[in-house]
Amino acid sequence: MVLSNITVPLLGLVDAAVIGHLEHAWYLGGVALGSTMISVTFWLLGFLRMSTTGLTAQAAGGNDKCALGLTFVQGSIMALVFAMVFLILHGAVAHYVFALSDASAEVKHYGEQYFSIRVWSAPAALMNFVLLGWLLGTQDAKAPMWMVIITNLMNIILDVVFVLGLGWKVEGAALASVMADYSGMSFGLWCVVRSWQRQNLPSPMLLVGDITNNIGRFVRLNRDIFFRSLCLQMTLSFMTFQGASYGDNIVAANAVLMSFLMIISYGMDGFAYAMEAMVGKAVGAKRRDELKESIAGTFLWGTVICFGLSLIFLIFGRALVGMITSIKEVQAVAYAYLPWLVAMPLVSLWAFLFDGLFIGATKGREMRNSMFIATCFFFIAFSMASGFGNHALWLAMSLFMGMRGIGLAVIFVRQWGRGQFLVH
């Protein structure tokens, strides 16, 4: 899962590298702005993957085949409904959000151009959340790995063809992402069908009649994770839009550094995904020893990987920035904020690991509450340090990631001591 997850931000790096070598910074800034809007929307609905993984893993641990199939059916219907609503409302949303941005006219123009094309990937992107979650929950890591790799390889190839080969610039980058999402969805559906037949699960058509079974728990979990995701996206969006107000070079430099931050996030999410599946299975089977073993192993290797990432950014950070953009002004700005990126893996480690732990245990309420507290820290820190400009943004982001881990750690220690963590 670490290997497959890292291909996701590498895709973002390819987008940035292809666009970043065009002649103006506003192309890169526009892609950053438009892709942030798409990411905000899709990540807000990321609860579809998280809840599906936790509930599926618990059903697998309890050997409940009906619950295993029903979780996929409920998640799929919810994903397609949300996609339809987003496609209907996307024009009004784009008009309102871009009006709030202080970015230059050029950055806004290319941001709107990217968004208007990329939005059509919504059905595939949201279904991919459910497909990934369900396959992970069934303890299958290889199928999601190939699903993600195929999606991103397709995107990289089409990026090069459309942007560099055909000269479609921002429109080409957006179209490549759309086509890649549908390729990933097709492969994921094929994997689910094979797994369904291998496990001899009930027909999906029969399960539709039971769609309301246990729906209360499903909706409550999705609600709590949605609010948790909303807080997360508020901070990431604020990072991009506030950075845009500091000028085109700042927003472009932040886009480059945020691409590296996504490598950290997705790499660590690989451990979180694995923990979700293993913890969910242990909780479903009510095996405390198996749960302890999963936690210990994942925390150990997560720490090793994060030290390695910090070392890579410390030694090769400037070279990596130079690979992404050839614009000297953007490079100079990015170098100034590189130390924040070096520290980020070690600061954010605990947030990702505890996320996986709590998702596997389907404890959405605790995740929601701790994320809200961390978000308050983010905005308070930025307000107090706002005189330092873009450094204030990176300081606030570092404190935000740290507080996410601390908040969940406190809750976990308390619940584990009281014997409440296996209760769901």
PLY file of the C-alpha trace (Angstrom):
ply
format ascii 1.0
element vertex 424
property float x
property float y
property float z
element edge 423
property int vertex1
property int vertex2
end_header
0.00 0.00 0.00
2.93 2.37 0.60
4.30 1.66 -2.88
0.94 2.10 -4.59
0.01 5.18 -2.58
3.23 6.98 -3.43
2.29 6.76 -7.12
-0.64 9.12 -6.42
1.46 12.18 -5.46
4.05 11.17 -8.07
1.23 11.75 -10.52
0.81 15.22 -9.03
4.53 15.77 -9.44
4.29 14.80 -13.11
1.40 17.26 -13.54
3.50 19.93 -11.83
6.65 19.04 -13.76
4.93 19.07 -17.15
3.07 22.33 -16.47
5.97 23.81 -14.46
8.24 23.78 -17.52
5.87 25.90 -19.57
6.80 29.54 -19.99
4.70 31.20 -17.26
4.16 30.59 -13.52
0.42 31.16 -13.88
-0.06 27.81 -15.67
1.28 26.00 -12.60
-0.64 28.30 -10.26
-3.85 27.69 -12.22
-3.46 23.90 -12.06
-2.74 24.21 -8.32
-5.90 26.27 -7.79
-8.16 24.09 -9.95
-6.83 20.80 -8.65
-7.20 22.04 -5.07
-10.90 22.61 -5.68
-11.26 19.10 -7.10
-9.22 17.62 -4.25
-11.32 19.47 -1.69
-14.52 18.02 -3.12
-13.25 14.48 -3.59
-11.40 14.37 -0.27
-14.48 15.67 1.53
-16.15 12.55 0.21
-13.16 10.40 1.16
-15.28 9.00 3.99
-16.63 6.66 1.33
-13.31 4.82 1.28
-12.59 5.05 5.00
-15.98 3.86 6.23
-16.06 1.12 3.58
-12.63 -0.16 4.66
-13.49 -0.25 8.37
-16.91 -1.84 8.00
-15.73 -4.35 5.38
-12.73 -5.39 7.50
-14.94 -5.92 10.54
-17.40 -7.97 8.45
-14.46 -10.04 7.14
-13.15 -10.56 10.69
-16.59 -11.70 11.84
-17.04 -13.87 8.67
-20.34 -12.12 7.90
-20.82 -12.52 4.12
-24.09 -10.59 3.95
-22.56 -7.58 5.72
-19.52 -7.84 3.45
-21.64 -7.55 0.30
-24.07 -5.01 1.75
-21.27 -2.59 2.66
-20.15 -2.49 -0.98
-23.70 -1.97 -2.29
-24.45 0.82 0.21
-21.16 2.56 -0.52
-21.60 2.35 -4.31
-25.10 3.82 -4.26
-23.95 6.66 -2.00
-20.93 7.38 -4.24
-23.02 7.65 -7.41
-25.63 9.87 -5.74
-22.94 12.27 -4.51
-21.32 12.31 -7.97
-24.63 13.24 -9.59
-25.22 16.07 -7.11
-21.70 17.41 -7.66
-22.08 17.41 -11.45
-25.35 19.34 -11.15
-23.94 21.96 -8.77
-20.33 22.28 -9.93
-20.89 25.44 -12.02
-22.33 27.43 -9.14
-19.67 26.12 -6.75
-16.84 27.11 -9.10
-18.22 30.61 -9.64
-18.50 31.23 -5.89
-15.12 29.77 -4.89
-13.06 31.45 -7.61
-14.72 34.76 -6.75
-13.31 34.44 -3.23
-9.72 33.89 -4.42
-7.20 36.75 -4.48
-5.17 35.05 -7.21
-4.25 36.92 -10.39
-6.64 36.93 -13.34
-4.38 34.53 -15.27
-4.22 32.00 -12.43
-8.01 32.15 -11.99
-8.57 31.67 -15.73
-6.48 28.52 -15.93
-7.84 27.27 -12.61
-11.40 27.49 -13.96
-10.29 25.83 -17.19
-8.79 22.88 -15.30
-11.77 22.53 -12.95
-14.41 22.58 -15.71
-12.87 19.51 -17.34
-11.67 17.57 -14.32
-15.13 17.69 -12.70
-16.35 15.00 -15.11
-14.22 12.41 -13.38
-16.51 12.58 -10.31
-18.44 9.30 -10.86
-15.23 7.32 -11.38
-13.27 9.06 -8.63
-15.97 8.48 -6.01
-16.56 4.88 -7.06
-12.80 4.35 -6.79
-13.04 5.27 -3.09
-15.56 2.48 -2.53
-13.65 -0.03 -4.65
-10.37 0.66 -2.87
-12.01 0.56 0.55
-13.82 -2.70 -0.07
-10.81 -4.48 -1.54
-8.62 -3.31 1.35
-11.23 -4.38 3.89
-11.20 -7.90 2.46
-7.42 -7.95 3.25
-6.52 -7.75 -0.45
-3.64 -5.29 -0.87
-2.47 -6.36 -4.33
-5.65 -5.45 -6.22
-5.77 -1.88 -4.83
-2.04 -1.56 -5.53
-2.48 -2.40 -9.20
-5.63 -0.30 -9.40
-3.79 2.80 -8.19
-0.68 2.11 -10.27
-2.71 1.62 -13.46
-4.63 4.84 -12.82
-1.49 6.87 -12.30
0.53 5.35 -15.12
-2.34 6.13 -17.48
-2.40 9.71 -16.17
1.35 10.16 -16.59
1.34 8.83 -20.15
-1.64 10.96 -21.18
-0.13 14.02 -19.44
2.96 13.78 -21.61
0.94 13.10 -24.79
-1.70 15.81 -24.27
0.42 18.58 -22.75
3.84 18.16 -24.36
2.88 16.23 -27.48
-0.35 17.95 -28.51
0.24 21.27 -26.73
-3.09 21.26 -24.87
-1.45 22.70 -21.72
-3.83 22.97 -18.73
-6.75 21.39 -20.60
-4.56 18.40 -21.48
-3.53 17.85 -17.85
-7.18 17.89 -16.74
-8.35 15.53 -19.51
-5.54 13.07 -18.70
-6.73 12.86 -15.08
-10.35 12.25 -16.13
-9.45 9.39 -18.46
-7.13 7.86 -15.88
-9.84 7.82 -13.20
-12.19 5.85 -15.46
-9.39 3.40 -16.31
-8.83 2.77 -12.60
-12.54 2.29 -11.96
-12.83 -0.31 -14.74
-9.95 -2.35 -13.34
-11.28 -2.02 -9.78
-14.74 -3.29 -10.75
-13.16 -6.30 -12.43
-11.20 -7.06 -9.22
-14.34 -6.78 -7.08
-16.30 -9.14 -9.36
-13.52 -11.73 -9.10
-13.33 -11.40 -5.31
-17.14 -11.56 -5.03
-17.26 -14.83 -6.95
-14.29 -16.31 -5.07
-15.94 -15.64 -1.69
-19.36 -16.78 -2.94
-21.10 -13.63 -1.68
-24.86 -13.05 -2.19
-25.97 -11.46 -5.47
-25.83 -7.63 -5.37
-29.41 -7.52 -6.69
-30.59 -9.53 -3.69
-28.71 -7.23 -1.31
-30.39 -4.09 -2.73
-33.55 -5.15 -0.93
-31.61 -5.04 2.37
-30.10 -1.63 1.68
-31.56 -0.12 4.86
-30.13 -2.84 7.13
-27.72 -1.34 9.64
-27.91 1.90 7.64
-27.92 4.01 10.81
-24.39 3.00 11.78
-23.20 3.43 8.19
-24.63 6.96 7.94
-23.36 8.04 11.37
-19.86 6.85 10.60
-19.87 8.61 7.23
-21.24 11.79 8.86
-18.47 11.91 11.45
-15.71 11.20 8.93
-17.22 13.82 6.60
-16.92 16.54 9.24
-13.41 15.35 9.98
-12.56 15.59 6.26
-14.21 19.03 6.07
-11.84 20.36 8.74
-8.87 18.85 6.90
-9.87 20.39 3.60
-10.45 23.78 5.20
-6.80 23.88 6.22
-5.43 22.61 2.88
-7.64 24.98 0.89
-6.72 27.91 3.09
-3.06 27.04 2.47
-3.52 27.31 -1.31
-5.86 30.30 -1.43
-3.96 32.32 1.17
-0.72 31.52 -0.63
-2.29 32.80 -3.86
-2.81 36.19 -2.22
0.98 36.48 -1.72
1.62 36.43 -5.49
2.03 34.05 -8.43
5.54 32.91 -7.45
4.45 32.06 -3.89
1.42 30.04 -5.00
3.54 28.23 -7.60
6.30 27.49 -5.05
3.73 26.25 -2.54
2.28 24.01 -5.27
5.71 22.42 -5.74
6.26 21.92 -1.99
2.71 20.69 -1.45
3.37 18.05 -4.12
6.18 16.78 -1.91
3.91 17.02 1.14
1.48 14.79 -0.74
4.26 12.21 -1.14
4.61 12.21 2.65
0.84 12.05 3.13
0.18 9.28 0.64
3.25 7.29 1.67
2.15 7.35 5.30
-1.43 6.68 4.25
-0.12 3.36 2.92
0.62 2.38 6.53
-2.71 3.84 7.61
-4.57 1.79 4.97
-2.82 -1.39 6.07
-3.64 -0.62 9.69
-7.30 0.05 8.82
-7.63 -3.40 7.27
-5.73 -5.27 10.00
-7.28 -3.38 12.92
-10.78 -3.72 11.45
-10.32 -7.48 11.10
-9.00 -7.76 14.67
-11.89 -5.66 16.03
-14.44 -7.71 14.08
-12.97 -10.92 15.50
-12.47 -9.26 18.93
-8.82 -10.38 19.10
-6.84 -8.01 21.36
-3.48 -9.77 20.78
-3.82 -9.48 16.99
-4.67 -5.81 17.39
-1.55 -5.17 19.51
0.64 -6.95 16.95
-0.74 -4.85 14.07
-0.21 -1.60 15.96
3.37 -2.40 17.01
4.54 -3.46 13.55
2.95 -0.54 11.73
4.25 2.09 14.15
7.79 0.68 13.92
8.02 0.71 10.14
6.15 4.01 9.86
8.81 5.66 12.02
11.62 4.21 9.89
10.03 5.45 6.66
9.45 8.96 8.04
13.08 9.34 9.12
14.08 8.26 5.61
11.78 10.83 3.97
13.11 13.67 6.13
16.66 12.69 5.21
15.82 12.63 1.50
14.28 16.12 1.61
17.22 17.42 3.64
19.86 16.13 1.20
18.07 16.28 -2.15
15.39 18.94 -1.56
16.88 21.62 -3.83
17.53 19.12 -6.61
13.95 17.84 -6.40
12.55 21.37 -6.63
14.71 21.96 -9.71
13.24 18.84 -11.33
9.71 20.16 -10.91
10.10 23.72 -12.17
12.73 25.53 -14.23
11.40 29.01 -13.34
14.23 30.59 -11.30
11.98 32.89 -9.27
9.76 29.98 -8.21
12.81 27.87 -7.33
14.22 30.64 -5.10
10.93 31.00 -3.22
10.60 27.23 -2.78
14.12 26.97 -1.32
13.19 29.47 1.40
10.40 27.23 2.71
12.11 23.87 2.20
13.07 23.43 5.92
9.37 23.13 6.81
9.12 20.19 4.42
12.14 18.47 5.98
10.45 18.48 9.39
7.00 17.51 8.14
7.38 13.67 7.95
8.35 13.38 11.62
5.68 15.85 12.72
2.87 14.21 10.77
3.76 10.55 11.36
1.43 10.08 14.33
-1.54 11.70 12.63
-1.55 9.15 9.80
-0.93 6.11 11.96
-3.63 6.96 14.48
-6.02 7.79 11.63
-5.64 4.22 10.36
-6.11 2.84 13.85
-9.36 4.73 14.49
-10.80 4.14 11.00
-10.26 0.38 11.36
-12.08 0.52 14.70
-14.84 2.65 13.04
-14.53 5.33 15.73
-15.60 8.29 13.62
-16.79 10.51 16.47
-13.37 10.54 18.13
-11.67 11.35 14.82
-14.10 14.19 14.18
-13.54 15.78 17.59
-9.73 15.57 17.51
-9.62 16.99 13.97
-11.79 19.94 15.02
-9.37 20.78 17.85
-6.36 20.53 15.49
-8.10 22.82 12.98
-8.63 25.43 15.69
-4.91 25.27 16.44
-4.18 25.82 12.72
-6.17 29.04 12.41
-5.09 30.39 15.80
-1.42 29.77 14.95
-1.77 31.47 11.56
-3.55 34.48 13.06
-0.85 34.94 15.68
2.01 34.57 13.18
0.37 36.13 10.10
2.95 38.90 9.99
5.49 36.33 8.80
3.51 35.74 5.57
3.98 32.35 3.94
6.11 31.11 6.85
3.02 31.53 9.03
1.11 29.17 6.72
3.76 26.46 7.00
4.02 26.93 10.78
0.25 26.55 11.11
0.28 23.43 8.92
3.04 21.85 11.02
1.14 22.51 14.27
-2.05 21.18 12.69
-0.43 17.87 11.71
1.18 17.51 15.13
-2.03 18.19 17.03
-3.94 15.62 14.96
-1.61 12.89 16.21
-1.51 14.13 19.81
-5.31 14.34 20.08
-5.90 10.80 18.81
-3.03 9.43 20.92
-4.62 10.80 24.10
-8.00 9.26 23.21
-6.44 5.91 22.31
-4.43 5.62 25.54
-7.52 6.42 27.61
-9.79 3.97 25.79
-7.19 1.19 25.72
-6.60 1.52 29.45
-10.33 1.26 30.12
-10.78 -1.72 27.76
-13.10 0.33 25.48
-11.17 0.34 22.21
-12.46 -3.00 20.91
-16.05 -1.86 21.50
-17.71 -0.49 18.34
0 1
1 2
2 3
3 4
4 5
5 6
6 7
7 8
8 9
9 10
10 11
11 12
12 13
13 14
14 15
15 16
16 17
17 18
18 19
19 20
20 21
21 22
22 23
23 24
24 25
25 26
26 27
27 28
28 29
29 30
30 31
31 32
32 33
33 34
34 35
35 36
36 37
37 38
38 39
39 40
40 41
41 42
42 43
43 44
44 45
45 46
46 47
47 48
48 49
49 50
50 51
51 52
52 53
53 54
54 55
55 56
56 57
57 58
58 59
59 60
60 61
61 62
62 63
63 64
64 65
65 66
66 67
67 68
68 69
69 70
70 71
71 72
72 73
73 74
74 75
75 76
76 77
77 78
78 79
79 80
80 81
81 82
82 83
83 84
84 85
85 86
86 87
87 88
88 89
89 90
90 91
91 92
92 93
93 94
94 95
95 96
96 97
97 98
98 99
99 100
100 101
101 102
102 103
103 104
104 105
105 106
106 107
107 108
108 109
109 110
110 111
111 112
112 113
113 114
114 115
115 116
116 117
117 118
118 119
119 120
120 121
121 122
122 123
123 124
124 125
125 126
126 127
127 128
128 129
129 130
130 131
131 132
132 133
133 134
134 135
135 136
136 137
137 138
138 139
139 140
140 141
141 142
142 143
143 144
144 145
145 146
146 147
147 148
148 149
149 150
150 151
151 152
152 153
153 154
154 155
155 156
156 157
157 158
158 159
159 160
160 161
161 162
162 163
163 164
164 165
165 166
166 167
167 168
168 169
169 170
170 171
171 172
172 173
173 174
174 175
175 176
176 177
177 178
178 179
179 180
180 181
181 182
182 183
183 184
184 185
185 186
186 187
187 188
188 189
189 190
190 191
191 192
192 193
193 194
194 195
195 196
196 197
197 198
198 199
199 200
200 201
201 202
202 203
203 204
204 205
205 206
206 207
207 208
208 209
209 210
210 211
211 212
212 213
213 214
214 215
215 216
216 217
217 218
218 219
219 220
220 221
221 222
222 223
223 224
224 225
225 226
226 227
227 228
228 229
229 230
230 231
231 232
232 233
233 234
234 235
235 236
236 237
237 238
238 239
239 240
240 241
241 242
242 243
243 244
244 245
245 246
246 247
247 248
248 249
249 250
250 251
251 252
252 253
253 254
254 255
255 256
256 257
257 258
258 259
259 260
260 261
261 262
262 263
263 264
264 265
265 266
266 267
267 268
268 269
269 270
270 271
271 272
272 273
273 274
274 275
275 276
276 277
277 278
278 279
279 280
280 281
281 282
282 283
283 284
284 285
285 286
286 287
287 288
288 289
289 290
290 291
291 292
292 293
293 294
294 295
295 296
296 297
297 298
298 299
299 300
300 301
301 302
302 303
303 304
304 305
305 306
306 307
307 308
308 309
309 310
310 311
311 312
312 313
313 314
314 315
315 316
316 317
317 318
318 319
319 320
320 321
321 322
322 323
323 324
324 325
325 326
326 327
327 328
328 329
329 330
330 331
331 332
332 333
333 334
334 335
335 336
336 337
337 338
338 339
339 340
340 341
341 342
342 343
343 344
344 345
345 346
346 347
347 348
348 349
349 350
350 351
351 352
352 353
353 354
354 355
355 356
356 357
357 358
358 359
359 360
360 361
361 362
362 363
363 364
364 365
365 366
366 367
367 368
368 369
369 370
370 371
371 372
372 373
373 374
374 375
375 376
376 377
377 378
378 379
379 380
380 381
381 382
382 383
383 384
384 385
385 386
386 387
387 388
388 389
389 390
390 391
391 392
392 393
393 394
394 395
395 396
396 397
397 398
398 399
399 400
400 401
401 402
402 403
403 404
404 405
405 406
406 407
407 408
408 409
409 410
410 411
411 412
412 413
413 414
414 415
415 416
416 417
417 418
418 419
419 420
420 421
421 422
422 423
